Amino acid sequence: MTVKFTVVPRKDPRDQNSTPKYYATAKSDGRADTNSLAKQIARMSTVSTADTMGMLEAFLTVVPDQLADGKIVELGEFGTFRISISSEGSENADEVTASSVTDARVIFTPGKRFKDVLATLTYQKEAAS
């Protein structure tokens, strides 16, 4: 599989007067929504698109609920999802409370299957427009 990329200039965020350096940035090629995923999965199995769509919708409901309950969601060789939080720092541990939490995000860690796909990628530079 080939990932297309463009080249973008970026300045050092700590020094806005610096000369920019150029970096490769992956270029997306459209989107795959749950409906298109359900159709593709249905073509690969004996399950109908409607049944697959129902399973995907249930999955998309259950995963955030499990994460909110503090679980790490393991999806076999695909990878895992977990919650990570940021907080304000305090001088001592007793001062850190729930109100110290400033942000929450989901971290995805790829599993073997995902890493195997990433290892086979090739890259193609897009022509400048």
C-alpha positions, 0 to 999 in steps of 0.5 A: 500500500502506498501512502501519499505525502506532501511537503510542508514548511514548519518553524520551530514553535519555540523560535518563530523567527527561525528558518522553517524546515520542510517535513513530509506530511501524510495526505489523506485520500478520502474517508471510510465511514461506518456504512462503507466499512459495513459494506466491505465487511459484508462482501467478505463474510456471510453477514448482511450489510445491515447486520454488520452495520448494527454490529459496528454501531454497537461496537462504537457504543460499547468501546467508549463506555468501556474506556469511561469505566477505566478499562483498556480495550484490547482488539487482538492483533489490531491494538488497544485503546486506553484513556490518558489524562493531563493535570495541573501540577501541585507542590504536594500529592494532597493538593492534586484532586479531580479538579486538577485534571485538565484534559482527557484523550484516547491513546491507541497502541497498534498491535501486531496486525497493525504494525505488520501493515505499517511495516509494508507501506511505501511512500509517494511524494505528491507533485507540488501544485 
